[in-house]
Amino acid sequence: MKTIAIILIVLGIAGLIYSGFSYTKKEKVLDVGPLEVQAEKEKTISWPTIVPALVLAGGVVLLLTGRKKGA
């Protein structure tokens, strides 16, 4: 449980620091017979701030409750 709690805490902190990520995707713009034109488009994926905050809080709670049971 301690390992899962630490992983959640690290993911929560990383999620708060990086609010999303972007990547480049090639898409067909024109496809006429043997002629094909592609364009690179940048896509962005972002998440609300509450999600990593909840993951961080869950990791902290899991870590604290794990310590109380072990003591």
PyMOL Python script that loads the backbone (N, CA, C, O; Angstrom):
from pymol import cmd

cmd.read_pdbstr("""\
ATOM      1  N   MET A   1       0.820  -1.198   0.000  1.00  0.00           N
ATOM      2  CA  MET A   1       0.000   0.000   0.000  1.00  0.00           C
ATOM      3  C   MET A   1       0.860   1.257   0.000  1.00  0.00           C
ATOM      4  O   MET A   1       0.509   2.271  -0.603  1.00  0.00           O
ATOM      5  N   LYS A   2       1.991   1.168   0.687  1.00  0.00           N
ATOM      6  CA  LYS A   2       2.875   2.330   0.760  1.00  0.00           C
ATOM      7  C   LYS A   2       3.393   2.695  -0.627  1.00  0.00           C
ATOM      8  O   LYS A   2       3.510   3.874  -0.959  1.00  0.00           O
ATOM      9  N   THR A   3       3.702   1.686  -1.432  1.00  0.00           N
ATOM     10  CA  THR A   3       4.207   1.935  -2.787  1.00  0.00           C
ATOM     11  C   THR A   3       3.142   2.605  -3.647  1.00  0.00           C
ATOM     12  O   THR A   3       3.441   3.543  -4.386  1.00  0.00           O
ATOM     13  N   ILE A   4       1.905   2.132  -3.556  1.00  0.00           N
ATOM     14  CA  ILE A   4       0.818   2.727  -4.328  1.00  0.00           C
ATOM     15  C   ILE A   4       0.591   4.173  -3.894  1.00  0.00           C
ATOM     16  O   ILE A   4       0.350   5.048  -4.725  1.00  0.00           O
ATOM     17  N   ALA A   5       0.671   4.418  -2.578  1.00  0.00           N
ATOM     18  CA  ALA A   5       0.490   5.778  -2.063  1.00  0.00           C
ATOM     19  C   ALA A   5       1.564   6.713  -2.602  1.00  0.00           C
ATOM     20  O   ALA A   5       1.262   7.838  -3.000  1.00  0.00           O
ATOM     21  N   ILE A   6       2.797   6.266  -2.620  1.00  0.00           N
ATOM     22  CA  ILE A   6       3.899   7.098  -3.128  1.00  0.00           C
ATOM     23  C   ILE A   6       3.728   7.362  -4.622  1.00  0.00           C
ATOM     24  O   ILE A   6       3.980   8.471  -5.092  1.00  0.00           O
ATOM     25  N   ILE A   7       3.301   6.346  -5.364  1.00  0.00           N
ATOM     26  CA  ILE A   7       3.068   6.523  -6.800  1.00  0.00           C
ATOM     27  C   ILE A   7       1.964   7.552  -7.029  1.00  0.00           C
ATOM     28  O   ILE A   7       2.091   8.407  -7.905  1.00  0.00           O
ATOM     29  N   LEU A   8       0.881   7.481  -6.252  1.00  0.00           N
ATOM     30  CA  LEU A   8      -0.207   8.454  -6.380  1.00  0.00           C
ATOM     31  C   LEU A   8       0.260   9.868  -6.046  1.00  0.00           C
ATOM     32  O   LEU A   8      -0.124  10.826  -6.716  1.00  0.00           O
ATOM     33  N   ILE A   9       1.078   9.997  -5.023  1.00  0.00           N
ATOM     34  CA  ILE A   9       1.597  11.314  -4.645  1.00  0.00           C
ATOM     35  C   ILE A   9       2.461  11.886  -5.758  1.00  0.00           C
ATOM     36  O   ILE A   9       2.328  13.059  -6.107  1.00  0.00           O
ATOM     37  N   VAL A  10       3.341  11.071  -6.314  1.00  0.00           N
ATOM     38  CA  VAL A  10       4.216  11.535  -7.404  1.00  0.00           C
ATOM     39  C   VAL A  10       3.381  11.912  -8.626  1.00  0.00           C
ATOM     40  O   VAL A  10       3.632  12.944  -9.248  1.00  0.00           O
ATOM     41  N   LEU A  11       2.391  11.090  -8.976  1.00  0.00           N
ATOM     42  CA  LEU A  11       1.539  11.407 -10.125  1.00  0.00           C
ATOM     43  C   LEU A  11       0.727  12.676  -9.875  1.00  0.00           C
ATOM     44  O   LEU A  11       0.538  13.475 -10.792  1.00  0.00           O
ATOM     45  N   GLY A  12       0.249  12.871  -8.655  1.00  0.00           N
ATOM     46  CA  GLY A  12      -0.501  14.078  -8.325  1.00  0.00           C
ATOM     47  C   GLY A  12       0.345  15.328  -8.452  1.00  0.00           C
ATOM     48  O   GLY A  12      -0.107  16.335  -8.996  1.00  0.00           O
ATOM     49  N   ILE A  13       1.568  15.271  -7.952  1.00  0.00           N
ATOM     50  CA  ILE A  13       2.474  16.427  -8.055  1.00  0.00           C
ATOM     51  C   ILE A  13       2.823  16.703  -9.509  1.00  0.00           C
ATOM     52  O   ILE A  13       2.827  17.855  -9.944  1.00  0.00           O
ATOM     53  N   ALA A  14       3.118  15.642 -10.267  1.00  0.00           N
ATOM     54  CA  ALA A  14       3.437  15.820 -11.688  1.00  0.00           C
ATOM     55  C   ALA A  14       2.245  16.399 -12.442  1.00  0.00           C
ATOM     56  O   ALA A  14       2.416  17.241 -13.323  1.00  0.00           O
ATOM     57  N   GLY A  15       1.044  15.953 -12.102  1.00  0.00           N
ATOM     58  CA  GLY A  15      -0.154  16.476 -12.756  1.00  0.00           C
ATOM     59  C   GLY A  15      -0.404  17.932 -12.447  1.00  0.00           C
ATOM     60  O   GLY A  15      -0.918  18.668 -13.290  1.00  0.00           O
ATOM     61  N   LEU A  16      -0.044  18.364 -11.238  1.00  0.00           N
ATOM     62  CA  LEU A  16      -0.195  19.776 -10.891  1.00  0.00           C
ATOM     63  C   LEU A  16       0.847  20.635 -11.596  1.00  0.00           C
ATOM     64  O   LEU A  16       0.562  21.771 -11.974  1.00  0.00           O
ATOM     65  N   ILE A  17       2.045  20.102 -11.776  1.00  0.00           N
ATOM     66  CA  ILE A  17       3.102  20.854 -12.455  1.00  0.00           C
ATOM     67  C   ILE A  17       2.827  20.940 -13.951  1.00  0.00           C
ATOM     68  O   ILE A  17       2.918  22.015 -14.544  1.00  0.00           O
ATOM     69  N   TYR A  18       2.490  19.805 -14.558  1.00  0.00           N
ATOM     70  CA  TYR A  18       2.206  19.754 -15.992  1.00  0.00           C
ATOM     71  C   TYR A  18       0.698  19.629 -16.167  1.00  0.00           C
ATOM     72  O   TYR A  18       0.127  18.579 -15.872  1.00  0.00           O
ATOM     73  N   SER A  19       0.055  20.677 -16.640  1.00  0.00           N
ATOM     74  CA  SER A  19      -1.401  20.681 -16.740  1.00  0.00           C
ATOM     75  C   SER A  19      -1.904  19.959 -17.983  1.00  0.00           C
ATOM     76  O   SER A  19      -3.108  19.947 -18.241  1.00  0.00           O
ATOM     77  N   GLY A  20      -1.023  19.370 -18.742  1.00  0.00           N
ATOM     78  CA  GLY A  20      -1.407  18.633 -19.937  1.00  0.00           C
ATOM     79  C   GLY A  20      -0.200  18.386 -20.811  1.00  0.00           C
ATOM     80  O   GLY A  20       0.930  18.688 -20.428  1.00  0.00           O
ATOM     81  N   PHE A  21      -0.440  17.837 -21.984  1.00  0.00           N
ATOM     82  CA  PHE A  21       0.658  17.621 -22.921  1.00  0.00           C
ATOM     83  C   PHE A  21       0.127  17.758 -24.338  1.00  0.00           C
ATOM     84  O   PHE A  21      -1.078  17.694 -24.579  1.00  0.00           O
ATOM     85  N   SER A  22       1.036  17.944 -25.254  1.00  0.00           N
ATOM     86  CA  SER A  22       0.647  18.069 -26.662  1.00  0.00           C
ATOM     87  C   SER A  22       1.486  17.120 -27.504  1.00  0.00           C
ATOM     88  O   SER A  22       2.598  16.744 -27.133  1.00  0.00           O
ATOM     89  N   TYR A  23       0.926  16.746 -28.639  1.00  0.00           N
ATOM     90  CA  TYR A  23       1.619  15.863 -29.560  1.00  0.00           C
ATOM     91  C   TYR A  23       1.260  16.267 -30.981  1.00  0.00           C
ATOM     92  O   TYR A  23       0.280  16.978 -31.208  1.00  0.00           O
ATOM     93  N   THR A  24       2.057  15.810 -31.930  1.00  0.00           N
ATOM     94  CA  THR A  24       1.847  16.140 -33.334  1.00  0.00           C
ATOM     95  C   THR A  24       1.315  14.911 -34.053  1.00  0.00           C
ATOM     96  O   THR A  24       1.819  13.802 -33.876  1.00  0.00           O
ATOM     97  N   LYS A  25       0.292  15.126 -34.863  1.00  0.00           N
ATOM     98  CA  LYS A  25      -0.343  14.031 -35.581  1.00  0.00           C
ATOM     99  C   LYS A  25      -0.420  14.392 -37.057  1.00  0.00           C
ATOM    100  O   LYS A  25      -0.777  15.516 -37.409  1.00  0.00           O
ATOM    101  N   LYS A  26      -0.085  13.439 -37.917  1.00  0.00           N
ATOM    102  CA  LYS A  26      -0.211  13.661 -39.357  1.00  0.00           C
ATOM    103  C   LYS A  26      -1.622  13.301 -39.788  1.00  0.00           C
ATOM    104  O   LYS A  26      -2.136  12.234 -39.454  1.00  0.00           O
ATOM    105  N   GLU A  27      -2.243  14.213 -40.541  1.00  0.00           N
ATOM    106  CA  GLU A  27      -3.596  13.996 -41.028  1.00  0.00           C
ATOM    107  C   GLU A  27      -3.643  14.236 -42.533  1.00  0.00           C
ATOM    108  O   GLU A  27      -2.960  15.114 -43.059  1.00  0.00           O
ATOM    109  N   LYS A  28      -4.470  13.431 -43.218  1.00  0.00           N
ATOM    110  CA  LYS A  28      -4.662  13.627 -44.651  1.00  0.00           C
ATOM    111  C   LYS A  28      -5.497  14.879 -44.878  1.00  0.00           C
ATOM    112  O   LYS A  28      -6.560  15.055 -44.282  1.00  0.00           O
ATOM    113  N   VAL A  29      -4.998  15.734 -45.742  1.00  0.00           N
ATOM    114  CA  VAL A  29      -5.736  16.936 -46.094  1.00  0.00           C
ATOM    115  C   VAL A  29      -6.406  16.746 -47.448  1.00  0.00           C
ATOM    116  O   VAL A  29      -7.538  17.178 -47.664  1.00  0.00           O
ATOM    117  N   LEU A  30      -5.683  16.088 -48.357  1.00  0.00           N
ATOM    118  CA  LEU A  30      -6.184  15.891 -49.711  1.00  0.00           C
ATOM    119  C   LEU A  30      -5.762  14.516 -50.193  1.00  0.00           C
ATOM    120  O   LEU A  30      -4.606  14.124 -50.035  1.00  0.00           O
ATOM    121  N   ASP A  31      -6.703  13.780 -50.785  1.00  0.00           N
ATOM    122  CA  ASP A  31      -6.404  12.452 -51.319  1.00  0.00           C
ATOM    123  C   ASP A  31      -7.156  12.302 -52.638  1.00  0.00           C
ATOM    124  O   ASP A  31      -8.324  11.917 -52.674  1.00  0.00           O
ATOM    125  N   VAL A  32      -6.436  12.622 -53.732  1.00  0.00           N
ATOM    126  CA  VAL A  32      -7.034  12.557 -55.057  1.00  0.00           C
ATOM    127  C   VAL A  32      -6.184  11.617 -55.899  1.00  0.00           C
ATOM    128  O   VAL A  32      -5.089  11.978 -56.331  1.00  0.00           O
ATOM    129  N   GLY A  33      -6.690  10.415 -56.129  1.00  0.00           N
ATOM    130  CA  GLY A  33      -5.949   9.439 -56.923  1.00  0.00           C
ATOM    131  C   GLY A  33      -4.593   9.163 -56.317  1.00  0.00           C
ATOM    132  O   GLY A  33      -4.491   8.842 -55.133  1.00  0.00           O
ATOM    133  N   PRO A  34      -3.525   9.287 -57.138  1.00  0.00           N
ATOM    134  CA  PRO A  34      -2.182   9.019 -56.615  1.00  0.00           C
ATOM    135  C   PRO A  34      -1.611  10.185 -55.794  1.00  0.00           C
ATOM    136  O   PRO A  34      -0.554  10.057 -55.177  1.00  0.00           O
ATOM    137  N   LEU A  35      -2.315  11.314 -55.792  1.00  0.00           N
ATOM    138  CA  LEU A  35      -1.842  12.486 -55.068  1.00  0.00           C
ATOM    139  C   LEU A  35      -2.413  12.491 -53.650  1.00  0.00           C
ATOM    140  O   LEU A  35      -3.625  12.410 -53.449  1.00  0.00           O
ATOM    141  N   GLU A  36      -1.516  12.588 -52.680  1.00  0.00           N
ATOM    142  CA  GLU A  36      -1.936  12.622 -51.283  1.00  0.00           C
ATOM    143  C   GLU A  36      -1.173  13.730 -50.569  1.00  0.00           C
ATOM    144  O   GLU A  36       0.054  13.793 -50.645  1.00  0.00           O
ATOM    145  N   VAL A  37      -1.895  14.598 -49.878  1.00  0.00           N
ATOM    146  CA  VAL A  37      -1.284  15.702 -49.150  1.00  0.00           C
ATOM    147  C   VAL A  37      -1.592  15.508 -47.664  1.00  0.00           C
ATOM    148  O   VAL A  37      -2.740  15.305 -47.270  1.00  0.00           O
ATOM    149  N   GLN A  38      -0.542  15.576 -46.859  1.00  0.00           N
ATOM    150  CA  GLN A  38      -0.698  15.435 -45.418  1.00  0.00           C
ATOM    151  C   GLN A  38      -0.230  16.710 -44.728  1.00  0.00           C
ATOM    152  O   GLN A  38       0.638  17.427 -45.227  1.00  0.00           O
ATOM    153  N   ALA A  39      -0.823  16.971 -43.575  1.00  0.00           N
ATOM    154  CA  ALA A  39      -0.416  18.119 -42.774  1.00  0.00           C
ATOM    155  C   ALA A  39      -0.207  17.653 -41.339  1.00  0.00           C
ATOM    156  O   ALA A  39      -0.901  16.761 -40.851  1.00  0.00           O
ATOM    157  N   GLU A  40       0.750  18.264 -40.683  1.00  0.00           N
ATOM    158  CA  GLU A  40       0.999  17.956 -39.279  1.00  0.00           C
ATOM    159  C   GLU A  40       0.186  18.923 -38.426  1.00  0.00           C
ATOM    160  O   GLU A  40       0.289  20.142 -38.567  1.00  0.00           O
ATOM    161  N   LYS A  41      -0.621  18.353 -37.543  1.00  0.00           N
ATOM    162  CA  LYS A  41      -1.445  19.178 -36.669  1.00  0.00           C
ATOM    163  C   LYS A  41      -1.086  18.851 -35.225  1.00  0.00           C
ATOM    164  O   LYS A  41      -0.908  17.692 -34.853  1.00  0.00           O
ATOM    165  N   GLU A  42      -0.986  19.896 -34.433  1.00  0.00           N
ATOM    166  CA  GLU A  42      -0.646  19.721 -33.025  1.00  0.00           C
ATOM    167  C   GLU A  42      -1.920  19.575 -32.206  1.00  0.00           C
ATOM    168  O   GLU A  42      -2.811  20.423 -32.262  1.00  0.00           O
ATOM    169  N   LYS A  43      -1.992  18.499 -31.453  1.00  0.00           N
ATOM    170  CA  LYS A  43      -3.140  18.228 -30.588  1.00  0.00           C
ATOM    171  C   LYS A  43      -2.706  18.437 -29.139  1.00  0.00           C
ATOM    172  O   LYS A  43      -1.572  18.127 -28.774  1.00  0.00           O
ATOM    173  N   THR A  44      -3.598  18.955 -28.330  1.00  0.00           N
ATOM    174  CA  THR A  44      -3.301  19.205 -26.920  1.00  0.00           C
ATOM    175  C   THR A  44      -4.316  18.476 -26.052  1.00  0.00           C
ATOM    176  O   THR A  44      -5.523  18.548 -26.284  1.00  0.00           O
ATOM    177  N   ILE A  45      -3.806  17.780 -25.055  1.00  0.00           N
ATOM    178  CA  ILE A  45      -4.649  17.112 -24.070  1.00  0.00           C
ATOM    179  C   ILE A  45      -4.360  17.761 -22.723  1.00  0.00           C
ATOM    180  O   ILE A  45      -3.215  17.813 -22.275  1.00  0.00           O
ATOM    181  N   SER A  46      -5.416  18.254 -22.090  1.00  0.00           N
ATOM    182  CA  SER A  46      -5.249  18.866 -20.777  1.00  0.00           C
ATOM    183  C   SER A  46      -6.317  18.324 -19.841  1.00  0.00           C
ATOM    184  O   SER A  46      -7.362  17.842 -20.276  1.00  0.00           O
ATOM    185  N   TRP A  47      -6.035  18.414 -18.553  1.00  0.00           N
ATOM    186  CA  TRP A  47      -6.980  17.933 -17.559  1.00  0.00           C
ATOM    187  C   TRP A  47      -7.236  19.025 -16.536  1.00  0.00           C
ATOM    188  O   TRP A  47      -6.394  19.898 -16.323  1.00  0.00           O
ATOM    189  N   PRO A  48      -8.412  18.972 -15.897  1.00  0.00           N
ATOM    190  CA  PRO A  48      -8.724  19.971 -14.881  1.00  0.00           C
ATOM    191  C   PRO A  48      -7.783  19.846 -13.683  1.00  0.00           C
ATOM    192  O   PRO A  48      -7.295  18.756 -13.386  1.00  0.00           O
ATOM    193  N   THR A  49      -7.533  20.938 -13.011  1.00  0.00           N
ATOM    194  CA  THR A  49      -6.604  20.956 -11.879  1.00  0.00           C
ATOM    195  C   THR A  49      -7.091  20.077 -10.731  1.00  0.00           C
ATOM    196  O   THR A  49      -6.279  19.585  -9.949  1.00  0.00           O
ATOM    197  N   ILE A  50      -8.374  19.877 -10.619  1.00  0.00           N
ATOM    198  CA  ILE A  50      -8.921  19.097  -9.509  1.00  0.00           C
ATOM    199  C   ILE A  50      -8.514  17.628  -9.585  1.00  0.00           C
ATOM    200  O   ILE A  50      -8.395  16.973  -8.549  1.00  0.00           O
ATOM    201  N   VAL A  51      -8.301  17.100 -10.781  1.00  0.00           N
ATOM    202  CA  VAL A  51      -7.964  15.676 -10.929  1.00  0.00           C
ATOM    203  C   VAL A  51      -6.624  15.346 -10.277  1.00  0.00           C
ATOM    204  O   VAL A  51      -6.582  14.448  -9.436  1.00  0.00           O
ATOM    205  N   PRO A  52      -5.515  16.030 -10.624  1.00  0.00           N
ATOM    206  CA  PRO A  52      -4.270  15.699  -9.937  1.00  0.00           C
ATOM    207  C   PRO A  52      -4.294  16.050  -8.450  1.00  0.00           C
ATOM    208  O   PRO A  52      -3.601  15.418  -7.651  1.00  0.00           O
ATOM    209  N   ALA A  53      -5.090  17.055  -8.076  1.00  0.00           N
ATOM    210  CA  ALA A  53      -5.202  17.393  -6.654  1.00  0.00           C
ATOM    211  C   ALA A  53      -5.869  16.252  -5.891  1.00  0.00           C
ATOM    212  O   ALA A  53      -5.449  15.925  -4.781  1.00  0.00           O
ATOM    213  N   LEU A  54      -6.896  15.645  -6.470  1.00  0.00           N
ATOM    214  CA  LEU A  54      -7.554  14.507  -5.839  1.00  0.00           C
ATOM    215  C   LEU A  54      -6.641  13.282  -5.779  1.00  0.00           C
ATOM    216  O   LEU A  54      -6.653  12.542  -4.795  1.00  0.00           O
ATOM    217  N   VAL A  55      -5.852  13.070  -6.828  1.00  0.00           N
ATOM    218  CA  VAL A  55      -4.900  11.949  -6.834  1.00  0.00           C
ATOM    219  C   VAL A  55      -3.852  12.153  -5.747  1.00  0.00           C
ATOM    220  O   VAL A  55      -3.501  11.209  -5.039  1.00  0.00           O
ATOM    221  N   LEU A  56      -3.356  13.367  -5.612  1.00  0.00           N
ATOM    222  CA  LEU A  56      -2.377  13.687  -4.570  1.00  0.00           C
ATOM    223  C   LEU A  56      -2.983  13.486  -3.185  1.00  0.00           C
ATOM    224  O   LEU A  56      -2.362  12.874  -2.316  1.00  0.00           O
ATOM    225  N   ALA A  57      -4.190  14.000  -2.977  1.00  0.00           N
ATOM    226  CA  ALA A  57      -4.852  13.844  -1.678  1.00  0.00           C
ATOM    227  C   ALA A  57      -5.114  12.375  -1.368  1.00  0.00           C
ATOM    228  O   ALA A  57      -4.948  11.942  -0.228  1.00  0.00           O
ATOM    229  N   GLY A  58      -5.517  11.618  -2.364  1.00  0.00           N
ATOM    230  CA  GLY A  58      -5.744  10.192  -2.161  1.00  0.00           C
ATOM    231  C   GLY A  58      -4.469   9.465  -1.768  1.00  0.00           C
ATOM    232  O   GLY A  58      -4.496   8.581  -0.911  1.00  0.00           O
ATOM    233  N   GLY A  59      -3.355   9.829  -2.383  1.00  0.00           N
ATOM    234  CA  GLY A  59      -2.072   9.221  -2.029  1.00  0.00           C
ATOM    235  C   GLY A  59      -1.655   9.553  -0.610  1.00  0.00           C
ATOM    236  O   GLY A  59      -1.148   8.695   0.112  1.00  0.00           O
ATOM    237  N   VAL A  60      -1.869  10.800  -0.210  1.00  0.00           N
ATOM    238  CA  VAL A  60      -1.514  11.210   1.154  1.00  0.00           C
ATOM    239  C   VAL A  60      -2.388  10.472   2.169  1.00  0.00           C
ATOM    240  O   VAL A  60      -1.889   9.981   3.181  1.00  0.00           O
ATOM    241  N   VAL A  61      -3.691  10.396   1.896  1.00  0.00           N
ATOM    242  CA  VAL A  61      -4.595   9.694   2.805  1.00  0.00           C
ATOM    243  C   VAL A  61      -4.227   8.218   2.892  1.00  0.00           C
ATOM    244  O   VAL A  61      -4.216   7.640   3.979  1.00  0.00           O
ATOM    245  N   LEU A  62      -3.931   7.615   1.759  1.00  0.00           N
ATOM    246  CA  LEU A  62      -3.541   6.202   1.741  1.00  0.00           C
ATOM    247  C   LEU A  62      -2.248   5.980   2.514  1.00  0.00           C
ATOM    248  O   LEU A  62      -2.112   4.985   3.225  1.00  0.00           O
ATOM    249  N   LEU A  63      -1.311   6.888   2.379  1.00  0.00           N
ATOM    250  CA  LEU A  63      -0.042   6.772   3.094  1.00  0.00           C
ATOM    251  C   LEU A  63      -0.250   6.929   4.599  1.00  0.00           C
ATOM    252  O   LEU A  63       0.333   6.183   5.386  1.00  0.00           O
ATOM    253  N   LEU A  64      -1.070   7.886   4.999  1.00  0.00           N
ATOM    254  CA  LEU A  64      -1.306   8.117   6.424  1.00  0.00           C
ATOM    255  C   LEU A  64      -2.109   6.986   7.068  1.00  0.00           C
ATOM    256  O   LEU A  64      -1.817   6.583   8.193  1.00  0.00           O
ATOM    257  N   THR A  65      -3.113   6.476   6.363  1.00  0.00           N
ATOM    258  CA  THR A  65      -3.899   5.371   6.936  1.00  0.00           C
ATOM    259  C   THR A  65      -3.083   4.088   6.977  1.00  0.00           C
ATOM    260  O   THR A  65      -3.292   3.252   7.857  1.00  0.00           O
ATOM    261  N   GLY A  66      -2.172   3.921   6.055  1.00  0.00           N
ATOM    262  CA  GLY A  66      -1.301   2.747   6.070  1.00  0.00           C
ATOM    263  C   GLY A  66      -0.363   2.782   7.262  1.00  0.00           C
ATOM    264  O   GLY A  66      -0.048   1.739   7.834  1.00  0.00           O
ATOM    265  N   ARG A  67       0.089   3.971   7.643  1.00  0.00           N
ATOM    266  CA  ARG A  67       0.978   4.100   8.807  1.00  0.00           C
ATOM    267  C   ARG A  67       0.237   3.828  10.111  1.00  0.00           C
ATOM    268  O   ARG A  67       0.794   3.231  11.032  1.00  0.00           O
ATOM    269  N   LYS A  68      -1.018   4.265  10.191  1.00  0.00           N
ATOM    270  CA  LYS A  68      -1.794   4.064  11.421  1.00  0.00           C
ATOM    271  C   LYS A  68      -2.078   2.578  11.650  1.00  0.00           C
ATOM    272  O   LYS A  68      -2.054   2.114  12.790  1.00  0.00           O
ATOM    273  N   LYS A  69      -2.347   1.826  10.574  1.00  0.00           N
ATOM    274  CA  LYS A  69      -2.617   0.405  10.717  1.00  0.00           C
ATOM    275  C   LYS A  69      -1.371  -0.366  11.113  1.00  0.00           C
ATOM    276  O   LYS A  69      -1.450  -1.348  11.851  1.00  0.00           O
ATOM    277  N   GLY A  70      -0.210   0.083  10.620  1.00  0.00           N
ATOM    278  CA  GLY A  70       1.045  -0.605  10.897  1.00  0.00           C
ATOM    279  C   GLY A  70       1.578  -0.310  12.280  1.00  0.00           C
ATOM    280  O   GLY A  70       2.407  -1.073  12.777  1.00  0.00           O
ATOM    281  N   ALA A  71       1.140   0.771  12.936  1.00  0.00           N
ATOM    282  CA  ALA A  71       1.676   1.189  14.227  1.00  0.00           C
ATOM    283  C   ALA A  71       1.074   0.472  15.384  1.00  0.00           C
ATOM    284  O   ALA A  71       1.440   0.733  16.530  1.00  0.00           O
TER     285      ALA A  71
END
""", "prot")
cmd.dss("prot")
cmd.show_as("cartoon", "prot")
cmd.util.cbc("prot")
cmd.orient("prot")
